Each structure stands twice: as C-alpha cells, then as structure tokens.
Amino acid sequence: MLMVAMLTSCTYKQKFERKGWNEGDGLTFPRRNLMVEDLLATHKLVGLKFNNIVGMLHYPDRFSRDSLSFHYEIIRKMSGIDTLYTKNLVFTMTKDSVITAVKVTERDYKEEKENKK
C-alpha cells in the first residue's frame, strides 16, 4: 500500500491555479511541478503580453541579460551551495512584450560535471 502511494505521488498532477503556483517558502515552489503540465495544456500563453503572464503567474524568478526572456523556477535541487538540477518554465518575448514562445527546460549539472571529467 505504501509503495502504491509513493508511485502515484510522483506522477500526480494538479490543475493550475494562480495561488498554488506561488505556494512555497520563496526558494522552492513544490506545487509548480504538479501544475506546469496543466498550465501549458489549458492556457494559450503565446500571444499574451508580459503583464498578462505576471497577472497569471506573479513576477518571474529571473530575466535573461537581454530582458527578452524570463523564467519561473519549477525545481532546483541543491547540494550545499552547488546546483545539481534545475527545471524552469521559460518565456521568450518581443521588444513589445508579446510572448512568442514558451518551453520547459531541464538541466542536470551533476551529469554535466561528471561528463567533463
């Protein structure tokens, strides 16, 4: 019974809701990974303006250097001060703040570090 609960909790998805998207301690947002699939499937994000996205998801976690892309952190796994893994929801926009692309990116820093050896 415990094994079934553990397996289903790993794949459990939640319907996107604005309040739940930002629940967490300010550094981690445990419900985002559960909601991101529903957000992408049920909301037309491309074509919206930056302010519409902020109204839906709150202010982004980070901006690119050129300020034409921004992201929301979904998962960040750390070991001390070292980042091991990240998963982000990344938006790209025009200079007029119109969203042109949305994607989920994942990066395994631990694997990259091992490959460099």
CYANA upper distance limits for C-alpha pairs under 8 A (distance plus 0.5 A):
  1 MET  CA      5 ALA  CA      6.90
  2 LEU  CA      6 MET  CA      6.73
  3 MET  CA      7 LEU  CA      6.68
  4 VAL  CA      8 THR  CA      6.64
  5 ALA  CA      9 SER  CA      6.54
  6 MET  CA     10 CYS  CA      7.07
  7 LEU  CA     11 THR  CA      7.49
  8 THR  CA     12 TYR  CA      6.37
 12 TYR  CA     34 LEU  CA      7.15
 13 LYS  CA     34 LEU  CA      5.09
 13 LYS  CA     35 MET  CA      6.69
 13 LYS  CA     37 GLU  CA      8.14
 13 LYS  CA     38 ASP  CA      8.25
 14 GLN  CA     31 ARG  CA      8.43
 14 GLN  CA     34 LEU  CA      5.75
 14 GLN  CA     35 MET  CA      5.50
 14 GLN  CA     38 ASP  CA      7.57
 15 LYS  CA     34 LEU  CA      8.48
 15 LYS  CA     35 MET  CA      6.22
 15 LYS  CA     38 ASP  CA      6.15
 15 LYS  CA     39 LEU  CA      8.00
 16 PHE  CA     20 GLY  CA      8.02
 16 PHE  CA     21 TRP  CA      7.67
 16 PHE  CA     35 MET  CA      5.38
 16 PHE  CA     36 VAL  CA      7.57
 16 PHE  CA     38 ASP  CA      6.27
 16 PHE  CA     39 LEU  CA      5.89
 17 GLU  CA     21 TRP  CA      6.70
 17 GLU  CA     35 MET  CA      8.29
 18 ARG  CA     22 ASN  CA      7.64
 18 ARG  CA     56 MET  CA      6.54
 18 ARG  CA     57 LEU  CA      6.48
 19 LYS  CA     23 GLU  CA      7.18
 20 GLY  CA     31 ARG  CA      6.89
 20 GLY  CA     32 ARG  CA      8.15
 21 TRP  CA     29 PHE  CA      7.70
 21 TRP  CA     31 ARG  CA      6.62
 21 TRP  CA     32 ARG  CA      5.80
 21 TRP  CA     35 MET  CA      7.79
 21 TRP  CA     57 LEU  CA      7.31
 22 ASN  CA     26 GLY  CA      8.50
 22 ASN  CA     29 PHE  CA      6.67
 22 ASN  CA     31 ARG  CA      8.38
 22 ASN  CA     32 ARG  CA      8.04
 22 ASN  CA     57 LEU  CA      8.10
 22 ASN  CA     58 HIS  CA      8.17
 23 GLU  CA     29 PHE  CA      6.26
 23 GLU  CA     30 PRO  CA      7.75
 23 GLU  CA     31 ARG  CA      7.42
 24 GLY  CA     28 THR  CA      6.09
 24 GLY  CA     29 PHE  CA      5.01
 24 GLY  CA     30 PRO  CA      6.83
 24 GLY  CA     31 ARG  CA      8.49
 25 ASP  CA     29 PHE  CA      7.48
 28 THR  CA     74 ILE  CA      8.40
 28 THR  CA     75 ILE  CA      7.63
 28 THR  CA     76 ARG  CA      7.86
 29 PHE  CA     73 GLU  CA      8.39
 29 PHE  CA     74 ILE  CA      7.16
 29 PHE  CA     75 ILE  CA      7.92
 30 PRO  CA     34 LEU  CA      8.24
 30 PRO  CA     74 ILE  CA      8.30
 30 PRO  CA     75 ILE  CA      8.25
 31 ARG  CA     35 MET  CA      6.78
 32 ARG  CA     36 VAL  CA      6.33
 32 ARG  CA     74 ILE  CA      5.93
 32 ARG  CA     75 ILE  CA      8.49
 33 ASN  CA     37 GLU  CA      8.33
 33 ASN  CA     74 ILE  CA      6.08
 33 ASN  CA     75 ILE  CA      7.49
 35 MET  CA     39 LEU  CA      6.67
 36 VAL  CA     40 LEU  CA      6.75
 36 VAL  CA     89 LEU  CA      8.45
 37 GLU  CA     41 ALA  CA      6.66
 38 ASP  CA     42 THR  CA      6.35
 39 LEU  CA     43 HIS  CA      6.20
 40 LEU  CA     44 LYS  CA      7.94
 40 LEU  CA     45 LEU  CA      8.15
 44 LYS  CA     48 LEU  CA      8.30
 45 LEU  CA     53 ILE  CA      8.10
 45 LEU  CA     99 ILE  CA      7.52
 45 LEU  CA    102 VAL  CA      7.84
 46 VAL  CA     98 VAL  CA      8.24
 46 VAL  CA     99 ILE  CA      5.51
 46 VAL  CA    100 THR  CA      5.82
 46 VAL  CA    101 ALA  CA      6.34
 46 VAL  CA    102 VAL  CA      7.39
 47 GLY  CA     98 VAL  CA      6.26
 47 GLY  CA     99 ILE  CA      5.66
 47 GLY  CA    100 THR  CA      6.74
 48 LEU  CA     52 ASN  CA      6.64
 48 LEU  CA     53 ILE  CA      7.60
 48 LEU  CA     98 VAL  CA      6.24
 48 LEU  CA     99 ILE  CA      6.04
 49 LYS  CA     53 ILE  CA      7.19
 49 LYS  CA     97 SER  CA      5.92
 49 LYS  CA     98 VAL  CA      4.96
 49 LYS  CA     99 ILE  CA      6.40
 50 PHE  CA     54 VAL  CA      6.83
 50 PHE  CA     93 MET  CA      8.22
 50 PHE  CA     97 SER  CA      5.77
 50 PHE  CA     98 VAL  CA      6.80
 50 PHE  CA     99 ILE  CA      7.21
 51 ASN  CA     55 GLY  CA      6.57
 52 ASN  CA     56 MET  CA      6.80
 53 ILE  CA     57 LEU  CA      6.36
 53 ILE  CA     58 HIS  CA      7.81
 54 VAL  CA     58 HIS  CA      4.92
 54 VAL  CA     59 TYR  CA      5.61
 54 VAL  CA     60 PRO  CA      7.68
 60 PRO  CA     70 PHE  CA      6.90
 60 PRO  CA     71 HIS  CA      6.23
 60 PRO  CA     72 TYR  CA      5.90
 61 ASP  CA     70 PHE  CA      8.05
 61 ASP  CA     71 HIS  CA      6.49
 61 ASP  CA     72 TYR  CA      5.63
 61 ASP  CA     73 GLU  CA      6.95
 62 ARG  CA     70 PHE  CA      6.06
 62 ARG  CA     71 HIS  CA      6.03
 62 ARG  CA     72 TYR  CA      7.47
 63 PHE  CA     67 SER  CA      6.07
 63 PHE  CA     68 LEU  CA      8.12
 63 PHE  CA     69 SER  CA      6.41
 63 PHE  CA     70 PHE  CA      4.64
 63 PHE  CA     71 HIS  CA      7.03
 64 SER  CA     68 LEU  CA      7.03
 64 SER  CA     69 SER  CA      5.86
 64 SER  CA     70 PHE  CA      6.36
 68 LEU  CA     92 THR  CA      6.36
 68 LEU  CA     93 MET  CA      5.80
 68 LEU  CA     94 THR  CA      6.88
 68 LEU  CA     95 LYS  CA      7.30
 68 LEU  CA     97 SER  CA      8.43
 69 SER  CA     90 VAL  CA      7.48
 69 SER  CA     91 PHE  CA      5.90
 69 SER  CA     92 THR  CA      4.76
 69 SER  CA     93 MET  CA      6.48
 70 PHE  CA     90 VAL  CA      6.36
 70 PHE  CA     91 PHE  CA      5.93
 70 PHE  CA     92 THR  CA      7.24
 71 HIS  CA     88 ASN  CA      6.73
 71 HIS  CA     89 LEU  CA      5.88
 71 HIS  CA     90 VAL  CA      4.83
 71 HIS  CA     91 PHE  CA      6.52
 72 TYR  CA     88 ASN  CA      6.12
 72 TYR  CA     89 LEU  CA      5.66
 72 TYR  CA     90 VAL  CA      7.14
 73 GLU  CA     86 THR  CA      8.09
 73 GLU  CA     87 LYS  CA      6.90
 73 GLU  CA     88 ASN  CA      5.08
 73 GLU  CA     89 LEU  CA      6.97
 74 ILE  CA     86 THR  CA      8.06
 74 ILE  CA     87 LYS  CA      5.87
 74 ILE  CA     88 ASN  CA      5.61
 74 ILE  CA     89 LEU  CA      7.29
 75 ILE  CA     85 TYR  CA      8.09
 75 ILE  CA     86 THR  CA      5.93
 75 ILE  CA     87 LYS  CA      5.49
 75 ILE  CA     88 ASN  CA      7.44
 76 ARG  CA     83 THR  CA      7.63
 76 ARG  CA     84 LEU  CA      8.05
 76 ARG  CA     85 TYR  CA      6.20
 76 ARG  CA     86 THR  CA      5.04
 76 ARG  CA     87 LYS  CA      7.14
 77 LYS  CA     83 THR  CA      6.60
 77 LYS  CA     84 LEU  CA      5.91
 77 LYS  CA     85 TYR  CA      5.60
 77 LYS  CA     86 THR  CA      7.02
 78 MET  CA     82 ASP  CA      6.14
 78 MET  CA     83 THR  CA      5.04
 78 MET  CA     84 LEU  CA      5.84
 78 MET  CA     85 TYR  CA      7.71
 79 SER  CA     83 THR  CA      6.90
 79 SER  CA     84 LEU  CA      7.18
 83 THR  CA    109 TYR  CA      7.15
 83 THR  CA    110 LYS  CA      8.44
 84 LEU  CA    108 ASP  CA      6.58
 84 LEU  CA    109 TYR  CA      5.37
 84 LEU  CA    110 LYS  CA      5.54
 85 TYR  CA    106 GLU  CA      7.90
 85 TYR  CA    107 ARG  CA      6.12
 85 TYR  CA    108 ASP  CA      5.01
 85 TYR  CA    109 TYR  CA      6.09
 85 TYR  CA    110 LYS  CA      7.58
 86 THR  CA    105 THR  CA      8.49
 86 THR  CA    106 GLU  CA      6.09
 86 THR  CA    107 ARG  CA      5.79
 86 THR  CA    108 ASP  CA      7.20
 87 LYS  CA    104 VAL  CA      7.43
 87 LYS  CA    105 THR  CA      6.06
 87 LYS  CA    106 GLU  CA      4.81
 87 LYS  CA    107 ARG  CA      7.04
 88 ASN  CA    104 VAL  CA      6.07
 88 ASN  CA    105 THR  CA      5.80
 88 ASN  CA    106 GLU  CA      7.03
 89 LEU  CA    102 VAL  CA      7.64
 89 LEU  CA    103 LYS  CA      6.36
 89 LEU  CA    104 VAL  CA      5.08
 89 LEU  CA    105 THR  CA      7.03
 90 VAL  CA    102 VAL  CA      6.14
 90 VAL  CA    103 LYS  CA      5.83
 90 VAL  CA    104 VAL  CA      6.55
 90 VAL  CA    105 THR  CA      7.55
 91 PHE  CA     99 ILE  CA      7.20
 91 PHE  CA    100 THR  CA      8.13
 91 PHE  CA    101 ALA  CA      6.28
 91 PHE  CA    102 VAL  CA      5.10
 91 PHE  CA    103 LYS  CA      7.25
 92 THR  CA     99 ILE  CA      6.28
 92 THR  CA    100 THR  CA      6.15
 92 THR  CA    101 ALA  CA      5.63
 92 THR  CA    102 VAL  CA      6.97
 93 MET  CA     97 SER  CA      5.96
 93 MET  CA     98 VAL  CA      5.65
 93 MET  CA     99 ILE  CA      4.71
 93 MET  CA    100 THR  CA      5.65
 93 MET  CA    101 ALA  CA      7.52
 94 THR  CA     98 VAL  CA      5.84
 94 THR  CA     99 ILE  CA      7.15
 94 THR  CA    100 THR  CA      7.38
108 ASP  CA    112 GLU  CA      6.93
109 TYR  CA    113 LYS  CA      6.54
110 LYS  CA    114 GLU  CA      6.78
111 GLU  CA    115 ASN  CA      6.68
112 GLU  CA    116 LYS  CA      6.90
113 LYS  CA    117 LYS  CA      7.44
